[in-house]
C-alpha cells in the first residue's frame, strides 16, 4: 500500500498546518515589550451565574468551531524568512478559569488582563476568566477575555464568545443586521485643508505618571449620543469629535503648544457571522484635525461634525493595506525575519514623533445578544480596551450594548495616572454632551 491509502499517516508525515504571519501580526511581534504587553481586554457583564463545566465545554467547542484561533507560534531559525502560526488540533492549556470571588476580584481580573498576555508559544493565545460579581445591590457574572493582540483582535474574539454563548444557552446569537442609515446627499462642507501627514502631530500632554510600568484602565457607562435621523454624520463621527475636543482641552490645560491632532481609527469590513475571518482583520486610518478646528471659540461643534463626517467617509472608502504600503514592503520575506525585526524596531523608534496622537476604536453596537440562557442571562454591558503603549500612551475604546455607551480609557502609566484618567473621562462626557446638543 502507498501512503495515499493512509490519510492519517500522510497527515503525520506532513506535520501540522502552518500559516505565515500576516503583516499586522509580524509588525506586532517585532515590537513586543514586557513592560507594556500587547493585550486586548474584553469585559462582559451578565445578570446571572454560569455553570463551570458547561461553560468550559461550550467555550472549548467554540474554539473548535473557529479552528483558526487554535494556533501557536512555530519554532524558527535565525535565518527563517517568516514567522509562522502552527495550527493545533486542541487547546494546549486550560483556557477558562474561575478565580475565587472577593471584594477586589473584578479589579484584580482587570489588572491581569492588562499585565499578563497569553504566550504565543501555547495554543490558543486567549484566556477567559469568570468572576462572580457580588455586591450589596447586584449579583451576576463578569467574563474577562484577554487576547494577545499579536494574534487576534477584539471583534474576532467576540465572534468566538458569541458561538460559546449559543452553545451554552441554546439561544440564537446570530448577529443582528446593522442599523439602516437615512441617506443624505454627500455635500462636503468647505473648510481648511487637513494637516500634512509629514507634520508631527500633537502628543497627549503628560499628567501625573505612576512609578509602576504598564497600563492603567478606567471604564464607565454613558448614554449613547442622540443624532437626528437625517444627520450627515454618524455616532462614530460624534465620538471622533468628542475625543478630539477632549484631547485639545487636556493639552490646553497642561500648557502644550497647539499642534494638529491625528486620531487613528480602525475600520473593520468583515462579516459578523460564522464566516468571519479570525485574526487581526482591521485596517487603520488616521483622521486629522487642525488646532483651530478643535477650538470651540473658532469652530462650532456642528461644523466640526460635518467636516469629520466628510473625512471619515472618504477614509473608509479608500482601498489600502491594513498598515499602509510601507508596512507591506517592510515585511516582505526577502531577508531573514530576525533582520527585519531589528529594522522594524529601529524605524518605530525613529518614527515615534509622527505616531498619531491617540487611537479611537469604536466597536459600535454589539451585533450579538451574548445570551447564555435563562439562568445566566443576556449581556447588559460590554467593555473593550486596546493597548496603550508609548508614544501614544492613551487609547479610547467604545461599544454600545442595551442602549448604553460603554467607554474604556486605557493609558500608559509612564504618561498618566488614575486621577488623570478620571479627569479625561469627565472631559469626554462633557464634550459628548456638547456634540449631542449641537446635533439637535
Secondary structure by P-SEA (a helix, b strand, c coil): ccccccaaaaaaaaccccccccaaaaaaaacccccccbbbbbbbbbcccccaaaaaaaaaaaaaaacccccccccccccccbbbbbbbcccccccccccccccaaaaaaaaaaacccccccccccbbbbbbbbccccccbbbbbbbbccccccaaaaaaaaaaaaaaacccccccccccccccccccccccccccccccccccccccbbbccccccccccccccccccccccccaaaaaaaaaaaaaaaaaaaacccccbbbbbbbbbcccccccccccccbbbbbbbbcccccccccccaaaaaaaaaaaaaaaaacccccccaaaaaaacccccaaaaaaaaaaaaaaaccccccbbbbcccccccccccccccccccbbbbbccccccccbbbbbbbcccbbbbbbbbbcccccaaaaaaaaaaaaaaaaaaaaaac
